[in-house]
Amino acid sequence: MAPLFEHYGVGVWIPELGGCVDPTVAGHEELMVLLGILAKCEVTRARIRVRSAMTVQTRDQGRYLGGRPP
């Protein structure tokens, strides 16, 4: 997305930087990559939490959550 933003002159503001990202600065690009990795980790963590909660509801509460029967 960065080349597209740069083409149209759109600045991306990041609170961690306290301003807009400058694509010519290597540190800013590294921060963008790091934030992307952290976002993917958070999505994975949320997916695991939800599946665990659904498993507990099925096992302990006898709740049917749809789909194929267990």
C-alpha positions in Angstrom: 0.0 0.0 0.0 2.9 2.3 0.6 3.7 2.9 -3.1 0.0 3.7 -3.7 -0.1 6.2 -0.9 3.1 7.8 -2.1 1.8 8.0 -5.7 -1.3 9.9 -4.5 0.5 12.0 -1.9 -1.3 10.6 1.0 0.5 10.7 4.3 0.2 7.8 6.9 0.2 9.1 10.4 1.5 6.7 13.1 1.2 7.5 16.8 4.4 5.6 17.5 6.3 8.1 15.3 4.4 11.1 16.4 3.7 12.1 12.8 3.7 10.9 9.2 5.7 8.1 7.9 8.6 9.1 5.6 9.3 6.2 3.2 12.9 7.4 2.6 13.8 6.7 6.2 14.8 3.1 6.8 13.7 3.2 10.5 10.2 4.2 9.5 9.9 1.3 7.1 11.2 -1.1 9.7 8.6 0.2 12.2 5.8 -0.4 9.6 7.0 -4.0 9.1 7.2 -4.6 12.9 3.7 -3.2 13.4 2.4 -5.5 10.6 4.0 -8.5 12.3 2.5 -7.6 15.7 -0.9 -7.2 14.1 -0.7 -10.7 12.6 0.3 -12.1 16.0 -2.7 -10.4 17.7 -5.1 -11.8 15.1 -3.6 -15.3 15.7 -3.9 -14.8 19.5 -7.5 -13.8 19.2 -8.3 -16.7 16.9 -6.9 -19.1 19.5 -8.8 -17.5 22.4 -12.1 -17.7 20.5 -11.6 -21.3 19.5 -10.7 -22.2 23.1 -13.8 -20.5 24.4 -16.0 -22.3 21.9 -14.5 -25.6 22.8 -15.2 -25.0 26.5 -18.8 -24.0 25.8 -19.3 -27.2 23.8 -17.5 -29.5 26.4 -18.6 -28.0 29.7 -22.0 -26.4 28.9 -23.2 -28.8 26.3 -23.8 -25.9 23.9 -24.1 -26.7 20.2 -22.3 -24.1 18.2 -23.5 -25.1 14.7 -21.7 -26.9 11.9 -21.2 -30.6 12.0 -22.1 -32.2 15.3 -19.2 -33.2 17.6 
